């Protein structure tokens, strides 16, 4: 069963994204918000150490799920 990313989850960039230089500094982040757009795509807002950004769930790996 596939896990869905939700608010409170601890995440990291997916391993295939780490070759992008601006992503290497993002070790772990916490999902703080999400939305589904008109076409049904889900986006999650991640709070990194020094900034926050919107990501697609397929770009992230769950490190620890919130309860």
Secondary structure, DSSP 8 states (H G I E B T S, - for coil): ------TT-EEEE-GGGTTSTTTTT---EEEEEEEE-TTS-EEEEEE-SS-EEEEEGGGEEEEE---
